[in-house]
């Protein structure tokens, strides 16, 4: 169950990055959110305690 929560937070982080592109028109936060979010998605370790 904890791993599912980590995946959920990763997807929310990526979606927040996409929303920031539409609001600001700048992709800087999206790139960093994408790096962290994809890493969390493919990880088999629980990042959220």
Backbone bond lengths (Angstrom), bond angles and torsions (degrees), N, CA, C in turn:
res aa  C-N    CA-C-N  psi(-1)  N-CA   C-N-CA  omega(-1)  CA-C   N-CA-C  phi
1 X - - - 1.447 - - 1.526 111.64 -
2 X 1.330 116.51 -36.28 1.462 120.42 -179.51 1.524 111.05 -65.10
3 X 1.320 117.02 -36.00 1.461 120.69 179.93 1.533 110.96 -67.14
4 X 1.314 116.58 -34.14 1.465 120.72 177.32 1.526 109.74 -65.82
5 X 1.324 116.64 -38.70 1.464 120.39 178.39 1.521 111.01 -64.54
6 X 1.320 117.28 -38.12 1.464 121.04 176.68 1.523 110.72 -63.54
7 X 1.320 116.89 -42.81 1.466 120.88 178.65 1.529 111.03 -64.81
8 X 1.326 116.68 -36.91 1.453 121.22 178.52 1.527 110.96 -65.23
9 X 1.327 117.03 -43.32 1.462 120.70 177.28 1.526 111.12 -64.56
10 X 1.314 117.00 -35.22 1.461 120.25 178.42 1.525 110.90 -65.37
11 X 1.309 117.42 -43.67 1.462 121.23 178.89 1.527 110.29 -66.00
12 X 1.343 117.25 -39.80 1.465 119.84 178.17 1.522 111.42 -64.93
13 X 1.326 117.82 -36.21 1.456 121.31 178.02 1.522 110.93 -65.90
14 X 1.320 116.89 -41.81 1.462 120.73 178.35 1.530 110.35 -65.58
15 X 1.327 117.10 -42.59 1.470 120.24 178.73 1.525 111.76 -65.69
16 X 1.321 117.19 -34.72 1.464 120.75 175.74 1.526 110.37 -65.33
17 X 1.326 116.38 -37.74 1.456 120.41 176.24 1.521 111.98 -65.19
18 X 1.327 116.50 -40.31 1.467 120.17 177.83 1.524 110.27 -65.50
19 X 1.331 116.81 -40.47 1.466 120.33 178.65 1.526 110.99 -63.79
20 X 1.326 117.30 -36.15 1.464 119.54 179.90 1.528 111.76 -67.55
21 X 1.322 117.14 -28.85 1.469 120.03 176.59 1.528 109.83 -66.03
22 X 1.324 116.75 -42.65 1.466 119.69 -179.68 1.520 111.90 -70.07
23 X 1.326 117.13 -33.82 1.465 120.20 -178.01 1.523 111.24 -77.15
24 X 1.333 116.63 -50.75 1.461 121.45 -174.10 1.530 113.97 -93.02
25 X 1.321 116.61 -29.61 1.458 120.18 -175.85 1.513 112.56 81.08
26 X 1.341 116.47 13.31 1.466 122.18 -178.55 1.528 108.42 -121.12
27 X 1.313 116.68 135.97 1.461 120.78 -174.93 1.529 114.32 -96.96
28 X 1.309 118.60 8.80 1.459 120.43 -175.17 1.526 111.76 -63.58
29 X 1.333 117.60 -52.21 1.463 120.17 179.57 1.517 110.68 -64.74
30 X 1.320 117.22 -35.44 1.463 120.83 -179.87 1.524 111.34 -61.63
31 X 1.326 117.26 -40.93 1.465 120.42 179.78 1.521 110.65 -63.05
32 X 1.340 116.82 -46.16 1.463 119.70 -179.83 1.525 111.85 -68.23
33 X 1.330 117.56 -38.61 1.458 121.33 177.44 1.519 110.48 -66.05
34 X 1.319 116.61 -37.06 1.458 120.70 178.89 1.525 111.12 -67.28
35 X 1.316 117.26 -41.77 1.471 120.35 177.55 1.525 111.16 -59.69
36 X 1.315 116.53 -48.03 1.458 120.13 -178.96 1.525 111.61 -71.41
37 X 1.331 117.08 -41.40 1.455 120.71 -178.01 1.521 113.56 -65.75
38 X 1.311 117.42 -42.69 1.466 120.11 179.26 1.523 110.30 -67.67
39 X 1.318 116.70 -38.31 1.462 120.04 177.21 1.521 110.68 -62.28
40 X 1.325 116.57 -40.99 1.462 119.78 177.57 1.524 111.52 -67.91
41 X 1.330 117.40 -34.39 1.465 120.19 -179.28 1.525 112.49 -67.54
42 X 1.312 117.39 -40.55 1.467 119.33 -175.59 1.523 112.50 -89.66
43 X 1.325 117.19 -6.75 1.457 120.61 -179.26 1.521 111.24 -75.59
44 X 1.313 115.98 145.24 1.459 120.78 175.60 1.525 111.23 -101.17
45 X 1.333 115.64 4.21 1.465 121.57 178.32 1.516 109.04 -99.48
46 X 1.318 116.11 144.47 1.458 121.01 178.34 1.518 109.43 -79.75
47 X 1.329 118.24 117.32 1.455 123.34 -178.64 1.513 111.81 -92.50
48 X 1.314 118.10 -23.59 1.458 122.78 -177.39 1.524 107.60 -101.91
49 X 1.322 115.86 123.03 1.480 117.81 -179.14 1.507 111.78 -95.41
